[in-house]
Amino acid sequence: MRGLDRKRLGLLGVAFVLVVGVMEVLALKLGSMELPLPTGPERPAVADTNSQD
């Protein structure tokens, strides 16, 4: 790998770790959000394919 010297390779490694870290933080933030999903008998979560509505 003549085009990538040690400095550039190190910077790419640090950038990759930072990108993965930011993605982890975003996943934790989005995963902890409460989404108001309709539940109950009026709107079932799984569609009934046998109904003829």
C-alpha positions as CSV (number, residue, x, y, z in Angstrom):
1,M,0.0,0.0,0.0
2,R,2.3,2.7,-1.3
3,G,-0.5,5.4,-1.4
4,L,-1.4,5.1,2.3
5,D,1.3,6.2,4.7
6,R,1.2,5.6,8.4
7,K,-0.2,9.0,9.2
8,R,-3.1,8.8,6.7
9,L,-3.9,5.3,7.8
10,G,-4.0,6.4,11.5
11,L,-6.3,9.3,10.6
12,L,-8.6,7.0,8.7
13,G,-8.7,4.6,11.7
14,V,-9.5,7.5,14.1
15,A,-12.2,8.8,11.7
16,F,-13.7,5.3,11.5
17,V,-13.8,5.0,15.3
18,L,-15.5,8.4,15.6
19,V,-18.1,7.6,12.9
20,V,-18.9,4.3,14.7
21,G,-19.2,6.1,18.0
22,V,-21.5,8.7,16.7
23,M,-23.7,6.0,15.2
24,E,-23.8,4.2,18.5
25,V,-24.9,7.3,20.3
26,L,-27.6,7.9,17.7
27,A,-28.8,4.4,18.0
28,L,-29.1,4.7,21.8
29,K,-31.0,8.0,21.5
30,L,-33.4,6.7,18.8
31,G,-33.9,3.4,20.7
32,S,-34.9,5.2,23.9
33,M,-37.6,7.3,22.3
34,E,-41.2,6.4,23.0
35,L,-43.1,6.1,19.8
36,P,-46.9,6.5,20.1
37,L,-47.9,3.3,18.3
38,P,-51.6,2.5,18.2
39,T,-52.3,-0.7,20.1
40,G,-55.5,-2.4,21.0
41,P,-58.4,-4.3,19.4
42,E,-59.4,-1.4,17.2
43,R,-56.1,-1.5,15.2
44,P,-54.3,-4.8,15.5
45,A,-50.5,-4.8,15.0
46,V,-50.7,-7.7,12.6
47,A,-52.9,-7.5,9.6
48,D,-55.6,-10.2,9.3
49,T,-55.2,-11.5,5.7
50,N,-58.5,-13.5,6.0
51,S,-60.7,-10.5,6.5
52,Q,-62.8,-9.2,3.6
53,D,-62.9,-5.5,4.5
